[in-house]
Amino acid sequence: MAGHRIFSTSFASIYPHYVAKAERKGRTRAEVDQIIEWLTGYDAAGLDRVLRDETTMEAFFADAPAFNPNASLINGRICGYRVQDIEDPLMQKIRYLDKLIDELARGKKMDAILRSA
């Protein structure tokens, strides 16, 4: 999957789709932001900056302040792939985020989404 076009896509162009997916299912933008913060370490100011600067997905994950070590607990299928089996590290991180947003939209409790004990 090296050089996949999603890598050079801006996070700002994908973020509204995450929010819309959550909101269609009665969830909130704040919950989407909480998931992003848990996974990547971006706080509200950092998230605003990457959205404003149209940071690419590749840079978004490469520059993540604190990628969560518990991300490896995320498993299951997204877009036909088992997230735990994706070999490209960047694609795996993108799919981790996709999977968490999907879980949010499916009504999963936030503590389960964030892999709390």
Secondary structure as the mmCIF struct_conf table of DSSP 4:
data_model
#
loop_
_struct_conf.conf_type_id
_struct_conf.id
_struct_conf.beg_label_comp_id
_struct_conf.beg_label_asym_id
_struct_conf.beg_label_seq_id
_struct_conf.end_label_comp_id
_struct_conf.end_label_asym_id
_struct_conf.end_label_seq_id
TURN_TY1_P TURN_TY1_P1 ALA A 2 GLY A 3
HELX_RH_AL_P HELX_RH_AL_P1 ARG A 5 SER A 8
BEND BEND1 THR A 9 THR A 9
STRN STRN1 SER A 10 SER A 10
HELX_RH_AL_P HELX_RH_AL_P2 PHE A 11 ARG A 24
TURN_TY1_P TURN_TY1_P2 LYS A 25 GLY A 26
HELX_RH_AL_P HELX_RH_AL_P3 ARG A 29 THR A 40
HELX_RH_AL_P HELX_RH_AL_P4 ALA A 44 ARG A 52
TURN_TY1_P TURN_TY1_P3 ASP A 53 GLU A 54
STRN STRN2 THR A 56 THR A 56
HELX_RH_AL_P HELX_RH_AL_P5 MET A 57 ALA A 62
TURN_TY1_P TURN_TY1_P4 ASP A 63 ASP A 63
BEND BEND2 PRO A 65 PRO A 65
HELX_RH_3T_P HELX_RH_3T_P1 PRO A 69 LEU A 73
BEND BEND3 GLY A 76 GLY A 76
STRN STRN3 ARG A 77 ILE A 78
TURN_TY1_P TURN_TY1_P5 CYS A 79 GLY A 80
STRN STRN4 TYR A 81 ARG A 82
HELX_RH_3T_P HELX_RH_3T_P2 VAL A 83 ASP A 85
BEND BEND4 ASP A 88 ASP A 88
HELX_RH_AL_P HELX_RH_AL_P6 PRO A 89 ALA A 105
TURN_TY1_P TURN_TY1_P6 ARG A 106 GLY A 107
HELX_RH_AL_P HELX_RH_AL_P7 MET A 110 ILE A 113
TURN_TY1_P TURN_TY1_P7 LEU A 114 ARG A 115
#
